[in-house]
Amino acid sequence: MTEPARPPMFTREFLLLSIVLACTSAMMALFFQFHAYLISLGIDPRWHGFLLGSDAITGILLQPFLSPYLHARNAKKVVAAGIIVMAIALFSYSFAVTTATIAFVRIMHGGGFILAVAAMMELFARCIPQSRSGEGIGIVSILRLVPYAVIPPLVVYLAGLHYAFTSIVTAAAVFMVFILIPVAFIRSEGGGDEALRKGVGLGGLMESLKTVPVVLVLVVNILFYSAYTILFYFLRDFGEEKGMNNPGFFFTLAMIVMIVIRAAGSRYFDRANKARLSAVCLVALAICHPLFHFANIEWVFLALSVIFGVLWGVAIPLIMALLFDISEARFRGLNLNLGLVTMQVGFFVGPLVGGLMVASWGYGMLFVFCGILNGAGAVLLAGLPHVKRGALDTKRKRKM
């Protein structure tokens, strides 16, 4: 007996969205060197953590209210608007030299990114077949990661050639304009259930948030990305303090490992118990984070990057695919966006708390704190009720 044909994944819209997502993510990965730039401007160190994470503020405030009103008819226009706002923000960094103006530009930058990515997630939710959620989310997460493998060491290299940070981001602003070209060719009208082509509204948002498994996974996302972002923003200075030649290669190696893991393993993600395997990865991260404080030799530092690459490579797509699976079909785009909201919360809280911790207690306690965050996430996943794919849709139909 032959198995039924698998629904297609690599459609025209999926490929075009992939290009746009990778390019917009690259515009955020440029800021690996941003902490050093703030130091060069003489900005008060007490504000560094806030400024590093302030681009996430707009997402935290805007995305929960934007996402319920995104649908196939307006998503493409929102993607284009977000790209234009990002281009303006990137160009504006050259003129922002005070704490207030930098904060304003960072918030504008993050707002543009959220507009673009929130609309793309709505479109991706319509491109990814339900039976291939693990594979599809794995690919999307690879697209978010590739720039973080390439851009950080490239920025460090360009800085070594005496290219100013502002020159780099101004060139990036010009590049953003060209990202509008693939956006123009995306067909966003779509067919299918008319109900899925309309926004669910704030009522739908509140209904989705009454689902306990969804809320638990969103909290796990906050904990996970708070720890992840702390490492991203503070590892450079820690590595230099330890005498590493180019700490940016930690993320290069880690991201390469993550990409390999996801490229090779994405098709198997749908066969795994996503909650259980994600919890195992978070427990391992909780153990490994404090080990950074003892990484006095470069090869140990790079060995940790491989370990983190494996754990991140498995955990990140599984957590998002789990969120996809436990969501009703009409809420999938919304809940994927809520996943991004919680990621933005982590991107704001992580640097903010991390900056205060480094200033008060140093890097040792900072890495212990990251371990605690991941451990708490593992506990929540372990207590997650087992919900099979489509179970919420089935339950809803029975009530109708």
C-alpha positions in Angstrom: 0.0 0.0 0.0 1.6 3.3 -1.1 1.8 6.2 1.2 -0.2 9.4 0.3 1.9 12.1 -1.4 3.3 14.7 0.9 1.9 18.2 0.4 4.4 20.5 -1.3 6.5 22.8 0.8 8.7 24.7 -1.6 6.1 26.7 -3.4 6.7 30.0 -5.1 5.4 32.0 -2.2 7.4 30.0 0.3 10.7 30.6 -1.6 10.0 34.4 -2.1 9.1 34.8 1.6 12.3 32.9 2.5 14.5 35.4 0.6 12.8 38.4 2.2 13.0 36.9 5.7 16.7 36.1 5.4 17.5 39.6 4.1 15.5 41.4 6.8 17.0 39.2 9.5 20.5 40.2 8.2 19.6 43.8 9.0 19.2 42.9 12.6 22.4 40.7 12.8 24.4 43.8 11.9 24.3 44.9 15.5 26.7 42.3 17.0 29.2 45.2 17.3 26.6 47.7 18.7 27.7 47.5 22.3 31.2 48.6 21.2 29.7 51.4 19.2 27.9 52.7 22.2 31.1 52.6 24.2 32.8 54.6 21.4 30.1 57.3 21.6 30.6 57.6 25.4 27.0 56.7 26.2 26.5 56.1 30.0 27.0 52.3 30.5 23.9 52.2 32.7 21.9 52.8 29.5 23.7 50.2 27.3 21.4 47.3 28.2 18.3 49.4 27.5 19.6 50.6 24.1 20.7 47.1 23.1 17.2 45.8 23.7 15.1 48.8 22.9 14.5 47.7 19.3 12.3 45.0 20.8 10.0 47.5 22.6 7.9 48.2 19.5 7.4 44.5 18.9 6.2 44.0 22.4 3.7 46.8 22.3 2.7 46.6 18.6 2.7 43.0 17.5 0.0 41.6 19.9 -2.5 44.2 18.5 -1.3 44.0 14.9 -1.3 40.3 14.5 -5.0 39.7 15.1 -5.8 42.0 12.1 -3.3 40.5 9.6 -4.7 38.4 6.8 -4.0 37.3 3.3 -5.3 40.5 1.7 -3.1 43.0 3.7 0.0 41.0 4.7 2.0 41.8 1.6 1.5 45.6 2.0 2.5 45.4 5.7 5.7 43.5 4.7 6.6 46.3 2.3 5.8 49.0 4.9 8.0 47.3 7.5 11.0 47.2 5.1 10.6 50.9 4.3 10.6 51.8 8.0 13.7 49.6 8.6 15.5 51.4 5.7 14.7 54.8 7.2 15.9 53.7 10.6 19.2 52.2 9.3 19.9 55.5 7.5 19.1 57.5 10.7 21.7 55.8 12.9 24.4 58.2 11.4 22.6 61.1 13.0 21.7 59.5 16.4 24.5 60.2 18.9 22.7 60.7 22.2 20.9 58.2 24.4 17.5 59.7 23.5 18.0 59.8 19.7 19.6 56.3 19.6 16.6 54.9 21.6 14.2 56.5 19.1 16.0 55.1 16.1 16.3 51.6 17.8 12.6 51.6 18.5 11.8 52.7 14.9 14.2 49.9 13.6 12.5 47.3 15.7 9.0 48.5 14.7 9.8 48.1 11.0 11.3 44.7 11.6 8.1 43.6 13.5 5.8 44.9 10.8 7.7 42.9 8.1 8.2 39.7 10.1 4.7 39.6 11.6 3.1 39.8 8.2 5.5 37.2 6.8 4.6 34.8 9.6 1.0 35.2 8.7 1.9 34.3 5.1 4.2 31.4 6.1 1.4 30.0 8.2 -0.6 29.6 5.0 2.3 28.1 3.1 3.4 25.4 5.6 1.3 22.2 5.4 0.1 21.0 8.8 1.6 17.6 8.4 5.1 19.2 7.8 5.0 21.8 10.6 8.3 20.6 12.1 10.1 20.7 8.8 8.6 24.0 7.7 9.3 25.8 11.0 12.8 24.3 11.0 13.4 25.8 7.5 12.0 29.2 8.6 14.2 29.2 11.6 17.3 28.4 9.5 16.5 31.5 7.4 16.5 33.6 10.6 19.8 32.1 11.6 21.9 32.2 8.4 22.6 36.0 8.8 23.7 35.5 12.4 26.3 33.0 11.1 27.7 35.3 8.5 27.1 38.9 9.6 28.8 39.1 13.0 32.3 38.2 11.9 31.8 40.2 8.7 31.0 43.3 10.8 34.1 42.7 12.9 36.2 42.2 9.7 34.9 45.5 8.2 35.5 47.3 11.4 39.1 46.0 11.3 39.4 47.6 7.8 38.3 50.9 9.5 34.8 51.0 8.1 32.7 52.9 10.6 29.6 51.3 12.1 27.5 54.1 10.7 28.9 53.5 7.2 27.9 49.8 7.4 24.4 50.5 8.5 23.9 53.2 5.9 24.9 50.8 3.1 22.5 48.3 4.6 19.7 51.0 4.3 20.3 51.2 0.6 20.2 47.3 0.4 16.8 47.3 2.1 15.2 49.1 -0.9 16.1 46.1 -3.1 14.3 43.7 -0.8 11.1 45.2 -2.0 11.6 43.5 -5.4 10.9 39.9 -4.2 8.0 41.3 -2.1 6.4 42.6 -5.2 6.1 39.1 -6.7 4.5 37.4 -3.7 0.9 36.4 -4.3 -0.8 37.0 -1.0 -4.5 36.7 -1.8 -4.6 32.9 -1.5 -7.6 30.6 -1.6 -9.1 28.2 0.9 -11.4 28.8 3.9 -12.7 32.3 3.8 -12.5 32.4 7.6 -8.8 31.9 7.4 -8.4 34.9 5.1 -9.7 37.4 7.6 -8.1 38.7 10.9 -9.4 37.0 14.0 -9.5 40.4 15.9 -8.8 41.1 19.6 -11.6 38.6 20.5 -9.7 35.9 18.8 -6.5 36.9 20.5 -8.2 36.6 23.9 -9.7 33.2 23.0 -6.3 31.9 21.9 -4.7 33.0 25.1 -7.2 31.0 27.1 -5.5 27.9 25.9 -3.1 26.8 28.7 -0.6 24.9 26.5 -0.3 27.9 24.2 0.4 30.2 27.2 3.0 27.8 28.6 4.9 27.6 25.4 4.9 31.4 25.1 6.4 31.8 28.6 9.1 29.2 27.6 9.9 31.4 24.6 10.5 34.4 26.9 12.8 32.5 29.2 14.7 30.9 26.3 15.3 34.1 24.3 16.2 36.1 27.4 19.1 33.7 27.9 20.0 33.6 24.2 20.0 37.4 23.8 22.2 37.9 26.8 24.8 35.6 25.2 24.5 37.3 21.8 25.1 40.8 23.1 27.6 40.2 25.9 29.7 37.3 24.6 31.9 39.6 22.4 33.2 41.6 25.4 33.6 38.5 27.5 35.5 36.7 24.8 37.9 39.7 24.4 38.4 39.8 28.1 39.4 36.2 27.9 41.8 36.9 25.1 39.8 35.4 22.1 40.9 36.7 18.7 37.4 37.1 17.2 34.5 36.2 19.5 32.1 36.6 16.6 33.2 33.2 15.4 31.4 31.6 18.4 28.1 32.5 16.7 29.5 31.7 13.3 30.3 28.1 14.3 27.2 27.8 16.4 25.0 28.9 13.6 26.7 26.6 11.1 26.0 23.7 13.4 22.4 24.8 13.9 21.9 25.1 10.1 23.4 21.6 9.6 21.2 20.1 12.4 18.1 21.7 11.0 18.8 20.9 7.3 19.5 17.3 8.2 16.9 16.8 10.9 14.0 19.0 10.0 12.1 16.1 8.4 12.4 14.1 11.6 11.1 16.9 13.9 7.5 15.9 13.1 8.2 12.4 14.4 9.5 13.5 17.8 7.7 14.3 21.0 8.4 18.1 20.6 7.7 19.1 24.2 9.9 16.3 25.7 12.8 16.8 23.4 12.8 20.6 23.8 12.8 20.1 27.6 15.9 17.9 27.3 17.7 20.5 25.2 16.8 23.3 27.7 18.2 21.1 30.6 21.4 20.7 28.7 21.6 24.5 28.1 21.0 25.1 31.8 24.1 23.0 32.6 26.3 24.4 29.8 25.7 28.1 30.3 27.7 28.4 33.6 30.6 26.6 31.9 31.4 29.7 29.8 33.0 31.3 32.9 35.7 28.6 32.9 36.4 28.8 29.1 39.9 30.2 29.4 41.2 28.3 26.3 40.0 29.2 22.8 39.3 25.6 21.7 37.1 25.1 24.8 35.2 28.3 23.8 34.7 27.0 20.3 33.7 23.5 21.6 30.9 25.2 23.6 29.8 26.9 20.4 29.3 23.5 18.8 27.4 22.2 21.8 25.2 25.3 21.9 24.7 25.0 18.1 23.3 21.5 18.5 21.0 22.4 21.4 19.7 25.6 19.8 19.4 23.9 16.4 17.0 21.4 17.9 15.1 23.4 20.5 14.2 26.6 18.6 12.3 25.0 15.7 10.7 22.4 18.0 9.3 25.0 20.4 7.8 27.0 17.5 6.5 23.8 15.8 4.9 22.8 19.1 3.2 26.1 19.2 2.0 25.6 15.6 0.7 22.1 16.4 -1.3 23.0 19.5 -3.0 25.9 17.8 -6.4 25.9 16.1 -6.0 26.4 12.3 -7.5 29.9 12.5 -5.1 30.9 15.2 -1.8 29.5 13.7 -0.7 32.7 12.1 -1.6 34.7 15.2 0.1 32.3 17.6 3.3 32.2 15.5 3.3 36.0 15.8 2.7 35.7 19.6 5.8 33.5 19.6 7.7 36.3 18.0 6.3 38.8 20.5 7.6 36.6 23.4 10.9 36.4 21.5 11.0 40.2 21.4 10.2 40.3 25.1 13.3 38.1 25.6 15.3 40.4 23.3 14.4 43.3 25.5 14.5 41.8 29.0 17.7 39.8 28.3 20.0 42.7 27.5 18.4 45.0 30.1 18.8 42.5 33.0 22.2 41.3 31.6 23.6 44.8 31.5 22.7 45.4 35.1 24.1 42.0 36.2 27.4 42.5 34.4 27.8 45.9 36.0 27.0 44.6 39.5 28.3 41.0 39.6 30.3 40.2 36.5 30.0 37.5 33.8 30.0 34.5 36.2 26.6 35.3 37.7 25.4 36.4 34.3 25.9 32.9 32.9 24.4 31.2 36.0 21.4 33.4 35.5 21.1 32.2 31.8 21.2 28.6 33.1 18.4 29.3 35.5 16.2 30.7 32.8 16.7 27.6 30.6 16.1 25.3 33.6 12.8 27.1 34.3 11.8 26.7 30.7 12.5 22.9 30.9 10.2 22.6 33.9 7.3 24.3 32.1 7.7 22.1 29.0 7.8 19.0 31.2 4.5 20.0 32.7 2.9 20.7 29.4 -0.3 18.7 28.8 0.2 16.3 25.9 -1.9 17.7 23.0 -1.8 15.9 19.7 -1.7 17.8 16.4 -5.1 18.9 15.5 -6.6 18.0 18.8 -7.8 21.5 19.5 -9.4 21.7 16.2 -11.2 18.4 16.8 -12.3 19.6 20.2 -13.7 22.8 18.8 -15.6 20.9 16.1 -17.2 18.7 18.7 -18.6 21.7 20.5 -20.1 23.1 17.3 
